Amino acid sequence: MQKQNTKINSNILEGKKHIHFIGIGGSGMYPLAQILHSKGYYLTGSDNNETETLDAVRKMGIPVFMGQRAENIEGADLIVHTAAIMSDNPELIASYQSGVPVLERSELLGIVTEWYNNAICISGTHGKTTTSSMLTQIFIEEGVDLSCVIGGKLPSIGGSGKAGSSDIMVCEACEFVDTFLKLSPDVAVILNVDADHLDYFGTLDNIKKSFHKFASKASKALIINGDDKNTLDSIKGIEKEIITFGFDRKNDYSAEIKEIKGLETAFDLYFKGKKECTLSIHVPGIHNVLNALAAIAAARYSGISYDGIALGLQTFRGAIRRFQKIDEVKGITVVDDYAHHPAEIEVTLTAAKALGFNNVWAVFQPFTYSRTSMLLDDFVKALKIADHTVLTDIMGSREKNTEGIYSKDLGEKIPNCIWFDSPEEVQDAQTAEQKEKNFDQVVDYICKNAKSGDLVITLGCGDVYKAAKKLVHKLKNIDCKN
């Protein structure tokens, strides 16, 4: 079966020599810059903030302009921009006025996936980054020089992606605004399907329809969570090779938990009901065993040995912002996690509670007003798992607060929860000063009340990780009452 064509003309890069990236320091742009640079294209880029990623871009010999101005695009015969670039950005305006082809990052990613004969695209409402990172680590330990585009930073590759010489690519496939429908997967992996991004999809049924379209694009095989009803619903009627994973022994790949000790989980791996080996992962939670099963199934389909799989899982210690241990200070362990949907928060806090800490403190930054409003009761149920919950202000991101919802509306429903009131108009303004003040209030409260033997975990897809770092700094520099 041939890969289906994307809506974008896949030949658009033919004859192009100079490609300019607006927002080249973005985590999704950097891997694409690596891949195109390795293919011999001349690249330039621009960004607004100095980062470690920009340092890595410059080390590749790619010129970077600080600040986004119309003259930055001079000489380019193709221009790529991130979805975060606003329509009034002067560099983007100049790009459209230039007559030069302009692509959004996901469109370029879709074209790039067509270049590989074994593009493994990993989708799912939760767990994409962890699974993509696990699979990448497995390939690396097996000695495969793959290319990858990951949604988070993987320490072993020093960033969010790499350019390799093989025909294998691991690509995180995000469902938001149907981005994953621009990809051209050979193997499509579906970890789970849940009600998320309802501001775009509207209903769970619409989400299932999008995952059905994504699954239909796979040219070779589907690897799916056979325990997840929504996933099974999403692939109904699709006729191609289907490989299943889950805890139920009826799946092609299944697992039986043997031991959980701290952050390590050991499990027996079964293939078609027969025990193959015992493996261990070093990221906590039963959900990560499912992520490992998906990575194992994709690795085996690609011909990777069980020895390579075992070593990859053994050396994988998590992607950045996926149950990432920030530090342990004065007996208080501080962890940061990207979980932002109720289902993600539930499995993350359940895993945290099983680790044997005296108390688990959840510091949650709600993301977008629409999601907070639509999933309010689900957030309450998930956050009740923690012993204590501290809420920051809602991060509105791309939205205005037309819902009229605030953190107190969530906090009032959660036992042992605290939040810090500020005038509604101040919260709505989302200024950097207000956010810093809000984080400082959160950190001060935890520093005064958390005790040795406790775990503090910051949760959210925004910038709540800054609160984790602030907490560690303050714990180290003042005499907290713990």
C-alpha positions in Angstrom: 0.0 0.0 0.0 1.3 3.4 -0.9 1.3 6.3 1.6 -1.6 8.7 1.1 -0.6 12.2 -0.1 -1.0 15.1 2.2 -2.9 18.2 1.1 0.3 20.1 0.9 2.3 19.5 -2.3 5.0 17.1 -1.2 7.2 18.3 -4.0 7.2 21.8 -2.7 10.9 21.4 -1.5 12.1 20.4 -4.9 14.6 23.0 -6.2 14.6 24.9 -2.9 18.0 25.8 -1.5 17.5 28.4 1.3 14.8 27.6 3.9 14.0 30.2 6.6 12.5 29.1 10.0 10.5 31.7 11.9 10.7 30.6 15.5 13.6 28.2 14.9 14.2 27.7 18.6 10.8 25.9 19.2 10.9 22.3 20.3 9.1 21.2 17.2 11.2 23.3 14.8 14.6 22.2 16.0 14.3 18.6 14.9 13.1 19.6 11.5 16.0 22.0 11.2 18.4 19.2 12.1 16.8 16.9 9.4 16.8 19.5 6.6 20.3 20.6 7.5 21.5 17.0 7.2 19.9 16.8 3.8 22.0 19.7 2.6 19.6 22.6 2.7 20.9 26.0 3.6 18.9 27.2 6.7 18.5 30.5 8.5 16.2 31.2 11.4 14.8 33.8 13.8 13.6 33.8 17.4 12.8 36.2 20.2 14.5 34.6 23.2 17.9 33.1 23.7 17.7 29.4 24.7 19.9 26.3 24.9 18.1 25.1 21.7 19.3 28.3 19.8 22.8 27.5 21.0 22.5 24.0 19.5 21.1 25.5 16.2 24.1 27.9 15.9 26.6 25.0 16.6 25.2 23.4 13.4 26.3 26.5 11.5 22.8 27.9 11.0 22.6 31.8 11.2 20.0 33.0 13.7 18.4 36.5 13.8 17.3 37.7 17.2 13.9 39.5 16.9 11.5 39.0 14.0 11.7 41.5 11.3 10.7 41.6 7.6 14.3 41.7 6.4 15.2 38.4 8.0 13.5 36.4 5.2 15.7 37.9 2.5 17.0 35.3 0.1 14.8 32.5 1.3 12.9 30.4 -1.3 10.8 28.6 1.3 9.6 29.9 4.7 8.4 27.8 7.7 6.8 29.1 10.8 5.4 27.7 14.1 1.7 27.8 14.8 2.5 30.1 17.7 3.5 32.9 15.4 0.7 35.5 15.3 -0.8 36.7 12.1 0.4 40.3 12.8 4.0 39.2 13.1 6.0 41.4 10.7 8.2 38.6 9.6 5.2 36.4 8.7 3.5 39.3 7.0 6.5 39.9 4.9 6.7 36.2 4.1 3.2 36.1 2.6 3.8 39.3 0.7 7.1 37.9 -0.8 5.4 35.4 -3.0 7.7 32.7 -1.6 6.0 29.4 -0.5 5.1 29.5 3.3 4.5 26.4 5.4 3.3 25.9 8.9 5.6 23.6 10.9 3.2 20.7 10.9 2.9 20.8 7.1 6.6 20.5 6.8 6.7 17.7 9.3 4.0 15.9 7.2 6.2 16.2 4.1 9.3 15.0 6.0 7.6 11.8 7.2 7.2 10.9 3.5 10.9 10.7 3.2 11.3 7.6 5.4 10.3 4.1 4.6 9.6 3.3 8.2 7.9 6.3 9.8 6.5 5.3 13.1 4.0 8.0 14.2 2.9 7.7 17.8 -0.5 9.2 18.7 -2.8 9.1 21.7 -4.4 11.6 24.1 -1.8 10.8 26.7 1.7 9.3 26.8 3.0 10.3 23.3 6.2 11.9 24.5 7.1 9.2 26.9 6.5 6.4 24.4 8.3 8.2 21.6 11.2 8.8 23.9 11.2 5.1 25.0 11.2 3.9 21.5 13.9 6.3 20.4 16.1 5.1 23.4 15.5 1.5 22.3 16.6 2.2 18.7 19.7 4.1 20.0 20.7 1.2 22.3 20.3 -1.2 19.4 22.7 0.9 17.3 20.1 2.3 14.9 20.8 5.8 13.6 17.2 7.0 13.4 15.6 10.4 12.9 13.1 11.5 15.5 10.8 14.4 16.4 9.7 14.2 20.0 7.4 16.6 22.0 9.8 16.9 24.9 13.6 16.8 25.5 15.3 13.4 25.7 18.6 13.7 27.6 20.3 11.0 25.6 20.0 13.0 22.3 20.3 16.4 24.0 17.0 17.8 22.8 13.7 17.1 21.1 14.9 15.3 18.0 17.8 14.2 15.8 18.7 13.5 12.2 19.8 10.0 11.4 21.1 8.1 8.3 18.6 5.2 8.5 15.2 4.9 6.9 13.6 4.8 10.4 11.8 7.8 11.9 10.0 8.1 15.2 7.5 11.0 15.2 5.1 12.2 17.9 1.7 12.6 16.3 -0.4 15.2 18.0 -4.2 15.2 17.5 -4.8 18.9 18.4 -6.5 20.7 15.6 -6.0 17.5 13.6 -2.3 18.1 13.2 -1.6 14.4 12.9 -3.7 14.1 9.7 -0.9 15.9 7.9 1.5 13.1 8.6 2.3 10.1 6.4 2.8 7.2 8.8 4.0 3.7 7.8 3.2 2.5 11.3 0.5 4.3 13.3 0.5 3.8 17.0 -2.6 4.7 19.1 -1.9 4.7 22.9 -5.4 5.7 24.0 -8.3 8.0 22.9 -9.9 10.3 25.5 -12.1 13.4 25.6 -9.5 16.2 25.2 -9.2 19.4 23.2 -13.0 19.7 23.3 -12.7 23.4 22.4 -11.8 22.1 18.9 -13.4 18.7 18.6 -16.6 19.4 20.5 -17.3 15.7 21.3 -15.6 12.5 22.0 -17.2 11.0 18.8 -15.5 13.7 16.7 -12.1 12.8 18.4 -12.7 9.1 17.5 -13.4 10.1 13.9 -10.1 12.0 13.7 -8.2 9.0 15.1 -10.0 6.8 12.5 -8.7 9.1 9.8 -5.2 9.0 11.3 -5.2 5.2 11.5 -6.4 4.9 7.9 -3.3 6.8 6.7 -0.9 4.0 7.9 0.7 2.3 4.9 1.9 -0.8 6.8 0.4 -1.5 10.2 -1.5 -0.2 13.3 -0.2 -0.7 16.8 -3.1 -0.1 19.2 -4.1 -0.3 22.9 -6.3 -3.4 22.8 -7.6 -2.6 26.4 -8.9 0.8 25.4 -12.5 0.8 24.2 -12.3 4.3 22.6 -9.3 3.2 20.6 -11.0 0.0 19.4 -14.0 2.2 18.4 -11.7 4.5 16.5 -10.3 1.8 14.2 -13.5 -0.1 13.4 -13.7 -0.9 9.7 -10.0 -0.4 9.0 -8.5 -3.4 7.2 -4.7 -3.6 7.6 -2.3 -5.4 9.9 -3.3 -4.6 13.5 -1.0 -5.4 16.5 -2.4 -5.0 20.0 -0.9 -4.4 23.4 -2.3 -4.2 26.9 -2.6 -6.1 30.2 -5.2 -8.5 28.9 -3.5 -11.7 27.7 -5.6 -11.7 24.6 -3.4 -8.9 23.2 -0.5 -9.6 21.0 1.9 -8.0 23.6 0.8 -8.1 27.2 2.5 -7.6 30.6 2.2 -9.0 34.1 3.5 -6.8 36.8 6.1 -8.6 39.0 7.4 -6.0 41.4 7.1 -2.2 42.0 10.0 -0.8 43.9 10.4 3.0 44.0 10.5 4.3 40.5 11.2 0.9 39.1 8.6 -1.6 37.8 9.5 -5.1 36.7 7.1 -7.0 34.5 6.9 -10.2 32.5 6.4 -9.7 28.8 4.2 -12.0 26.8 3.8 -12.3 23.1 0.6 -14.1 21.9 0.3 -15.6 25.4 3.8 -16.9 25.6 6.3 -15.4 28.1 9.3 -13.9 26.3 11.3 -12.2 29.0 11.2 -10.1 32.2 11.8 -6.3 31.7 12.1 -3.3 33.9 11.2 0.4 33.4 12.5 3.2 35.6 9.6 5.6 35.2 6.7 5.2 37.7 3.2 4.1 37.2 1.2 1.3 35.6 0.4 3.6 32.7 4.1 3.6 31.8 4.1 -0.2 31.5 1.4 0.4 28.8 3.6 3.0 27.1 6.5 0.5 27.3 4.4 -2.2 25.6 3.6 0.2 22.8 7.3 0.9 22.3 8.1 -2.8 22.5 5.6 -3.7 19.8 6.9 -0.9 17.5 10.5 -2.0 18.1 9.8 -5.7 17.5 7.9 -4.8 14.3 11.0 -2.9 13.2 13.2 -6.0 13.9 14.8 -4.9 17.2 16.1 -7.6 19.5 14.8 -8.2 23.0 18.3 -7.4 24.3 18.1 -4.0 22.6 14.7 -3.5 24.1 15.8 -4.4 27.6 18.8 -2.1 27.4 16.7 0.8 26.0 14.1 0.5 28.8 16.9 0.0 31.4 18.7 3.2 30.4 15.5 5.3 29.9 14.9 7.6 32.8 12.2 9.7 31.4 11.9 12.7 29.1 12.2 16.1 30.6 8.9 17.2 32.2 7.6 13.6 32.5 7.8 12.8 36.2 11.2 14.5 36.1 12.9 14.7 39.5 14.0 18.2 40.0 15.8 17.8 43.3 15.5 16.6 46.9 16.0 19.3 49.5 15.6 19.0 53.2 13.9 15.7 52.7 11.3 17.1 50.3 11.3 15.6 46.8 10.3 17.9 44.0 9.1 16.4 40.8 7.7 18.1 37.6 5.2 16.5 35.2 3.5 17.7 32.0 0.1 16.1 32.9 -2.7 18.6 32.2 -5.7 16.5 31.3 -7.7 14.8 34.2 -6.9 11.3 32.9 -3.2 12.1 32.9 -3.3 13.8 36.3 -5.2 10.7 37.7 -2.6 8.2 36.6 0.3 10.5 37.6 -1.0 11.1 41.1 -1.9 7.5 41.5 1.6 6.5 40.6 3.0 9.2 43.0 0.8 7.9 45.9 2.2 4.4 45.4 5.8 5.5 46.0 5.6 5.6 49.8 6.0 9.3 50.5 4.3 10.7 53.7 2.3 13.2 51.7 1.8 14.0 48.0 1.4 17.7 47.2 -0.1 18.5 43.8 0.7 21.9 42.4 -1.6 22.3 39.4 -1.7 25.0 36.8 -5.0 24.7 34.9 -4.5 25.3 31.2 -7.2 27.2 29.2 -10.5 28.4 30.5 -12.6 26.2 28.2 -10.9 23.0 29.3 -11.1 24.0 32.9 -14.8 24.7 32.6 -15.8 21.7 30.5 -13.8 19.2 32.6 -14.1 20.8 36.0 -15.6 17.7 37.8 -13.1 15.4 36.2 -10.2 17.7 37.4 -11.8 17.6 40.9 -11.9 13.8 40.9 -8.2 13.5 39.7 -6.8 16.1 42.1 -8.6 14.6 45.1 -6.0 11.8 44.9 -3.3 14.1 46.3 -3.1 14.7 50.0 -2.8 18.4 49.4 -3.5 20.5 46.3 -2.3 24.0 45.5 -3.6 25.7 42.5 -2.0 28.5 40.5 -4.1 30.9 38.4 -5.4 29.4 35.1 -3.1 29.9 32.2 -5.3 31.2 29.5 -2.8 30.8 26.6 -4.7 31.4 23.4 -8.0 32.2 25.0 -9.9 35.0 26.7 -11.8 34.2 29.8 -15.3 34.2 28.2 -16.2 31.4 30.6 -15.8 33.5 33.6 -14.0 30.7 35.4 -11.2 30.9 38.0 -9.1 28.6 40.0 -11.3 29.1 43.1 -14.1 27.5 41.2 -12.0 24.3 41.0 -10.4 24.7 44.4 -13.7 25.0 46.3 -14.6 21.4 45.3 -11.3 19.8 46.3 -10.5 18.8 49.9 -7.2 20.2 51.4 -6.9 22.6 48.5 -5.6 26.2 48.6 -5.3 28.9 46.0 -4.5 32.6 46.1 -7.1 35.1 45.3 -6.3 38.1 43.2 -8.7 40.5 41.5 -10.4 38.8 38.5 -9.2 41.5 36.1 -5.6 40.9 37.3 -5.9 37.2 36.7 -7.4 37.8 33.2 -4.5 40.1 32.3 -2.0 37.2 32.5 0.9 39.6 33.0 4.4 38.2 33.6 4.5 40.1 36.9 1.2 38.6 38.1 2.3 35.1 37.2 5.6 35.5 39.1 3.7 36.8 42.1 1.3 33.9 41.9 4.1 31.4 41.7 5.9 33.0 44.7 2.7 32.7 46.8 2.5 29.0 45.9 6.1 28.4 46.7 5.9 30.3 50.0 2.9 28.3 51.1 4.5 24.9 50.3 7.8 25.9 51.8 6.1 26.6 55.1 3.9 23.6 55.1 5.6 20.7 53.4 7.6 18.4 55.6 10.6 16.0 55.2 9.4 12.8 53.5 6.8 14.6 51.3 6.6 14.7 47.5 5.7 17.9 45.7 4.8 17.5 42.1 4.0 20.4 39.8 1.5 19.5 37.1 0.5 21.3 33.8 1.5 21.9 30.2 2.2 25.6 30.7 5.1 27.1 32.7 4.4 25.7 36.1 7.8 24.0 36.0 9.1 27.4 37.0 7.3 27.0 40.3 9.2 23.7 40.9 12.5 25.4 40.3 11.6 28.4 42.5 10.6 25.9 45.3 13.9 24.1 45.1 15.8 27.4 45.2 13.9 28.6 48.2 14.2 25.3 50.0 17.9 25.5 49.6 18.2 29.1 50.7 15.9 29.5 53.7 15.1 27.6 56.8 11.7 26.1 56.0 9.5 24.9 58.8 9.6 21.2 58.0 
